[in-house]
Amino acid sequence: MVTPHEAIEAIHGQYGVHPGARALHAKGRLYRGTFTATAEGKRLSTAGFLDGSSIPALVRFSNGAGNPRVKDKSPAPHGLAVKFSLPNGKTADISSQTAKVFITKGPEGLVDFIKAASAGAMAPVKLAKVFIDHPEALKSSVINAPTLRTPKSYGQVRFYGLHAFKWTGADGESRWVRYQWIPEAGEKYFAPHKAARISRDYLLDEVDSRLAQGPIRFTLRVQVAGPDDSTVDPSQNWKSDEFVDVGTLEITGRDTEREKDGDIVVFDPMRVTDGIEPSDDPVLRFRTLAYSESVRLRSGVERGAEAPHV
């Protein structure tokens, strides 16, 4: 069984050690906004951010790489993380990225993949072995390949939650869902030859320019699992065609208060609230342990009780 420390070491082996930065999604920026649920969202779950009121939200756009100085054109997944400030004083998080599925069905496969990709001239040989040992990795790589395009804006790309969560409504009815964030401005990407010419920090700078003209909006859409959709394997693409729009995220400006003077912000998909339960997906449950290790290494702080229970 791979440990969180081994996972972080593998990531550092690929991207280097960058003191004070997150192990992955190292380059990013925080923004403020609000989330307002639809009536359908309120019906599907009793979660506090789905009660229909305007819920404060902390948002982070990021490049998925572990290098905080990476160029925005690099072919890596991009991230959208949202932290809801609930009426009861607690918080709940949604973590998403542009990749449609996770690379493997377990954390061991991920670490094997990272090590192989970091092997220099031997990478093709080692990756071939990974695809043999973890055949789902080849399938997920094919599924995710189109998502590695460079978006023209963080406000014009779709983001996917990779894990399943059980939503339960006031009527006691439950269903398993996966999250998607759908951009109001539509999806637009650079052609490869044009992406090569964009500036290092284009995507983050473009968000600030876009916000100067008005809010950036996303629709939270849930895909409801069908009978054959796995709730524990994040490398599998769901087949269900049942989708429900459950709310709108409105991003209004940059956050300038958080992550100062030792303040640590962690967007942890295991941080849920009443009305939502995490699945037994081993990657989902491993992530919170890896985040705790990452926080400890970058700040010297133990998350302790702040970390969701695994």
Backbone torsions as a table, in degrees:
resi	resn	phi	psi	omega
1	MET	NA	122.7	-179.9
2	VAL	-69.4	146.5	179.7
3	THR	-101.2	158.6	175.5
4	PRO	-56.6	-37.9	179.4
5	HIS	-63.4	-41.5	178.2
6	GLU	-64.2	-37.0	178.4
7	ALA	-64.7	-45.0	179.6
8	ILE	-66.1	-38.6	177.5
9	GLU	-61.3	-40.5	178.6
10	ALA	-64.1	-41.4	178.6
11	ILE	-64.4	-42.7	177.9
12	HIS	-65.0	-32.4	177.1
13	GLY	-64.1	-30.1	179.1
14	GLN	-84.7	-42.7	-171.4
15	TYR	-108.8	-8.6	-175.0
16	GLY	88.4	168.6	178.8
17	VAL	-96.6	126.7	-178.5
18	HIS	-126.9	94.5	-174.8
19	PRO	-52.5	133.9	177.6
20	GLY	85.6	-7.2	-177.0
21	ALA	-102.2	154.9	172.9
22	ARG	-62.3	151.6	179.9
23	ALA	-64.7	-44.1	172.6
24	LEU	-124.1	161.6	-175.0
25	HIS	54.3	43.5	-175.0
26	ALA	-69.3	-31.6	-178.4
27	LYS	-99.5	116.0	-179.3
28	GLY	-167.4	-179.7	-177.6
29	ARG	-150.0	145.5	-177.8
30	LEU	-94.9	144.6	178.2
31	TYR	-136.8	162.8	177.9
32	ARG	-112.3	153.0	177.0
33	GLY	-172.4	-164.0	178.6
34	THR	-138.4	157.2	176.0
35	PHE	-127.9	134.5	178.7
36	THR	-129.8	121.5	-177.0
37	ALA	-79.2	155.0	171.8
38	THR	-85.2	171.0	176.1
39	ALA	-62.6	-34.8	178.5
40	GLU	-66.8	-38.1	176.9
41	GLY	-62.7	-43.6	178.9
42	LYS	-63.9	-33.7	179.5
43	ARG	-70.4	-36.4	-173.2
44	LEU	-77.6	-26.3	-177.5
45	SER	-152.6	147.0	177.5
46	THR	-88.0	9.9	179.6
47	ALA	-54.9	142.7	-175.1
48	GLY	-59.9	-31.5	-179.0
49	PHE	-81.1	-0.3	178.9
50	LEU	-109.8	19.0	-176.8
51	ASP	-82.0	-2.8	177.5
52	GLY	96.4	-10.9	177.5
53	SER	-83.8	170.5	177.6
54	SER	-81.5	110.9	-173.9
55	ILE	-100.8	124.6	176.5
56	PRO	-60.0	141.2	-178.0
57	ALA	-135.5	136.8	171.4
58	LEU	-103.3	130.4	-170.9
59	VAL	-125.8	142.1	174.2
60	ARG	-132.3	121.1	168.3
61	PHE	-91.1	143.7	-176.6
62	SER	-155.5	158.5	167.3
63	ASN	-91.1	138.0	-172.7
64	GLY	-71.3	-12.9	-176.4
65	ALA	-69.4	164.9	-179.8
66	GLY	-95.1	13.6	179.3
67	ASN	-112.1	116.0	-177.7
68	PRO	-68.7	-8.6	179.5
69	ARG	-108.5	15.1	-179.1
70	VAL	-62.5	148.6	176.5
71	LYS	-76.7	143.2	-177.1
72	ASP	-64.0	-20.6	-179.2
73	LYS	-80.1	-7.8	-176.1
74	SER	-60.2	140.6	-176.5
75	PRO	-78.7	73.6	178.8
76	ALA	-129.2	157.0	173.2
77	PRO	-60.0	150.5	173.7
78	HIS	-111.7	157.5	-172.3
79	GLY	-123.3	150.7	169.9
80	LEU	-131.9	114.9	178.8
81	ALA	-116.7	138.4	-176.6
82	VAL	-131.2	132.0	175.4
83	LYS	-117.1	118.7	-179.3
84	PHE	-92.3	132.7	172.5
85	SER	-92.2	107.3	-170.8
86	LEU	-81.0	157.0	179.8
87	PRO	-58.4	-25.9	-179.1
88	ASN	-85.2	5.9	178.1
89	GLY	91.9	-8.2	178.9
90	LYS	-93.4	-179.5	178.5
91	THR	-128.8	160.4	173.7
92	ALA	-141.2	146.5	-173.2
93	ASP	-120.5	148.8	165.8
94	ILE	-126.4	125.6	177.8
95	SER	-112.3	131.2	-177.9
96	SER	-145.2	162.9	178.2
97	GLN	-150.2	172.2	-175.2
98	THR	-75.8	-19.3	174.2
99	ALA	-67.9	139.9	-176.4
100	LYS	-78.6	-33.4	-178.3
101	VAL	-138.1	162.4	176.9
102	PHE	-77.7	153.2	-173.3
103	ILE	-65.4	-35.9	-179.0
104	THR	-136.7	170.7	-178.9
105	LYS	-87.7	-7.3	179.0
106	GLY	-146.6	163.6	-178.1
107	PRO	-65.8	-28.8	179.8
108	GLU	-61.4	-42.4	179.4
109	GLY	-64.2	-37.9	178.3
110	LEU	-60.8	-47.5	-178.8
111	VAL	-63.2	-41.6	176.7
112	ASP	-59.9	-41.9	-179.0
113	PHE	-65.0	-45.2	-179.6
114	ILE	-62.1	-44.8	179.7
115	LYS	-62.7	-41.4	179.7
116	ALA	-65.5	-42.8	-179.1
117	ALA	-66.2	-20.4	-178.2
118	SER	-96.0	9.1	-171.1
119	ALA	-88.7	13.7	176.7
120	GLY	63.1	-129.5	-177.4
121	ALA	-63.9	-23.4	-179.7
122	MET	-87.2	-0.8	-175.9
123	ALA	-56.1	-45.4	-179.7
124	PRO	-58.8	-40.2	-179.8
125	VAL	-67.0	-45.2	-178.1
126	LYS	-68.9	-35.7	177.3
127	LEU	-66.4	-36.3	177.4
128	ALA	-59.9	-40.4	178.3
129	LYS	-66.3	-38.9	177.5
130	VAL	-60.4	-42.4	-179.4
131	PHE	-66.7	-27.3	175.5
132	ILE	-75.4	-45.6	-178.3
133	ASP	-72.3	-30.9	-178.0
134	HIS	-130.9	76.6	-173.9
135	PRO	-58.4	-25.0	178.3
136	GLU	-65.2	-22.7	-178.8
137	ALA	-65.6	-35.8	177.7
138	LEU	-68.4	-42.8	-180.0
139	LYS	-63.9	-43.9	-178.5
140	SER	-69.2	-33.1	177.6
141	SER	-63.0	-38.8	177.9
142	VAL	-67.0	-42.3	179.3
143	ILE	-62.8	-40.2	-173.6
144	ASN	-85.2	-16.4	-175.0
145	ALA	-51.6	-45.7	-179.6
146	PRO	-65.0	-20.3	-177.3
147	THR	-82.2	-3.8	-179.1
148	LEU	-84.1	3.4	174.2
149	ARG	-64.4	154.9	179.4
150	THR	-86.4	118.1	179.3
151	PRO	-70.0	151.9	176.4
152	LYS	-73.5	-19.5	-179.6
153	SER	-159.8	148.2	170.3
154	TYR	-63.3	-20.7	178.4
155	GLY	-88.0	5.5	-178.7
156	GLN	-134.4	45.6	177.3
157	VAL	-146.3	148.0	179.1
158	ARG	-90.0	138.8	179.0
159	PHE	-117.1	144.5	-176.1
160	TYR	-120.4	133.5	167.2
161	GLY	-81.5	131.7	-169.8
162	LEU	-88.7	-10.6	-170.6
163	HIS	-118.9	162.7	180.0
164	ALA	-98.3	142.4	177.1
165	PHE	-133.6	143.7	177.6
166	LYS	-89.6	122.0	175.4
167	TRP	-102.5	133.3	178.8
168	THR	-125.5	128.7	-178.6
169	GLY	-90.7	175.1	179.9
170	ALA	-61.9	-23.7	179.3
171	ASP	-81.4	0.1	179.3
172	GLY	85.9	-4.8	-179.7
173	GLU	-77.8	136.6	-178.9
174	SER	-120.7	151.7	172.6
175	ARG	-151.8	154.1	177.6
176	TRP	-91.7	138.0	-177.8
177	VAL	-136.5	157.1	165.9
178	ARG	-120.9	151.7	-174.7
179	TYR	-97.3	149.2	167.2
180	GLN	-139.6	143.4	172.4
181	TRP	-109.3	118.8	-175.7
182	ILE	-104.7	119.5	-176.9
183	PRO	-71.7	131.9	177.8
184	GLU	-61.6	-32.3	-176.5
185	ALA	-82.0	3.2	-179.2
186	GLY	83.6	172.5	-177.9
187	GLU	-103.8	127.0	179.4
188	LYS	-141.3	140.3	-175.9
189	TYR	-133.3	153.6	174.7
190	PHE	-75.2	143.3	165.6
191	ALA	-66.3	147.3	-175.6
192	PRO	-51.7	-41.3	-176.9
193	HIS	-71.4	-25.4	177.4
194	LYS	-85.2	-32.7	177.8
195	ALA	-61.7	-31.9	-178.5
196	ALA	-63.9	-18.6	-175.2
197	ARG	-102.3	-1.7	-178.2
198	ILE	-75.5	154.9	-176.7
199	SER	-71.6	162.8	-175.2
200	ARG	-54.5	-43.0	-174.0
201	ASP	-109.5	26.4	-173.0
202	TYR	-53.7	-47.9	-171.8
203	LEU	-64.3	-42.3	178.6
204	LEU	-69.0	-41.6	179.2
205	ASP	-64.6	-36.5	-179.5
206	GLU	-65.1	-34.8	177.6
207	VAL	-60.7	-45.4	179.9
208	ASP	-62.5	-40.7	178.1
209	SER	-65.3	-40.5	-179.7
210	ARG	-65.9	-41.4	-179.7
211	LEU	-65.8	-26.0	177.0
212	ALA	-65.6	-19.3	179.3
213	GLN	-97.3	-11.1	-179.5
214	GLY	147.6	173.9	-177.1
215	PRO	-65.0	154.3	170.5
216	ILE	-100.7	129.4	-175.0
217	ARG	-122.0	141.9	173.5
218	PHE	-130.1	144.4	170.4
219	THR	-94.3	129.5	172.4
220	LEU	-84.1	117.0	-179.7
221	ARG	-116.5	133.8	175.7
222	VAL	-108.5	138.6	172.3
223	GLN	-97.2	120.5	-177.5
224	VAL	-87.5	127.5	-175.0
225	ALA	-61.8	141.3	170.7
226	GLY	-92.5	177.8	-175.1
227	PRO	-64.1	-22.4	-177.5
228	ASP	-105.1	6.3	-178.2
229	ASP	-90.2	125.7	-177.8
230	SER	-75.2	134.4	175.9
231	THR	-95.3	-3.5	-175.8
232	VAL	-120.4	-3.0	-179.6
233	ASP	-117.6	99.8	-176.4
234	PRO	-74.1	-6.1	178.1
235	SER	-85.2	-8.3	-179.1
236	GLN	-91.6	134.3	176.0
237	ASN	-82.4	125.9	-179.2
238	TRP	-71.6	145.2	-179.4
239	LYS	-96.0	-15.4	-175.7
240	SER	-57.5	140.6	176.4
241	ASP	-107.2	19.6	178.5
242	GLU	-96.2	114.0	-179.9
243	PHE	-126.4	144.2	179.0
244	VAL	-135.0	129.2	174.6
245	ASP	-83.7	120.7	-170.2
246	VAL	-115.1	-0.8	177.7
247	GLY	168.7	173.1	-178.5
248	THR	-125.4	129.0	172.1
249	LEU	-97.0	126.6	178.8
250	GLU	-118.9	112.1	-179.2
251	ILE	-94.5	125.6	-170.4
252	THR	-113.1	-19.8	-178.9
253	GLY	179.3	173.9	-178.8
254	ARG	-76.8	142.2	173.9
255	ASP	-85.4	130.8	-178.7
256	THR	-120.6	8.2	-174.7
257	GLU	-104.6	-33.5	-173.4
258	ARG	-85.0	165.4	179.5
259	GLU	56.8	45.1	173.3
260	LYS	-128.2	149.5	173.6
261	ASP	52.8	46.0	176.4
262	GLY	85.4	-1.7	177.5
263	ASP	-67.5	128.6	-178.0
264	ILE	-117.0	124.5	177.7
265	VAL	-107.6	124.8	177.2
266	VAL	-123.3	124.2	173.5
267	PHE	-97.0	106.1	-171.5
268	ASP	-119.3	114.6	-177.3
269	PRO	-63.5	-15.2	176.1
270	MET	-79.3	-8.6	178.7
271	ARG	-83.8	94.0	-178.0
272	VAL	-114.1	-174.4	-177.9
273	THR	-142.1	173.0	179.0
274	ASP	-52.3	134.3	-177.1
275	GLY	100.0	-9.4	179.2
276	ILE	-136.6	133.6	177.8
277	GLU	-127.9	138.7	175.6
278	PRO	-74.8	152.7	175.5
279	SER	-80.0	-179.9	176.4
280	ASP	-90.5	19.3	175.2
281	ASP	-52.9	119.3	-176.5
282	PRO	-66.5	-28.6	177.9
283	VAL	-70.0	-43.8	178.7
284	LEU	-57.1	-47.1	-176.8
285	ARG	-73.4	-27.9	176.4
286	PHE	-71.9	-30.9	-175.4
287	ARG	-59.2	-42.2	-177.9
288	THR	-65.4	-33.2	176.4
289	LEU	-68.9	-40.8	178.5
290	ALA	-66.6	-37.4	177.5
291	TYR	-62.7	-41.3	179.1
292	SER	-61.3	-41.2	177.9
293	GLU	-66.0	-41.0	178.8
294	SER	-63.0	-42.8	178.1
295	VAL	-61.9	-43.4	-179.3
296	ARG	-61.8	-42.6	-177.5
297	LEU	-71.5	-35.3	-175.8
298	ARG	-88.0	-18.3	-175.1
299	SER	-130.9	-16.0	-175.8
300	GLY	78.7	7.5	-176.5
301	VAL	-102.9	134.6	173.1
302	GLU	-87.6	129.3	-178.5
303	ARG	-66.0	-34.7	176.8
304	GLY	57.0	-131.5	-175.6
305	ALA	-67.0	-14.9	-179.9
306	GLU	-68.0	-26.6	-177.4
307	ALA	-76.3	137.4	176.4
308	PRO	-59.9	149.8	179.7
309	HIS	-73.1	133.9	179.4
310	VAL	-108.6	NA	NA
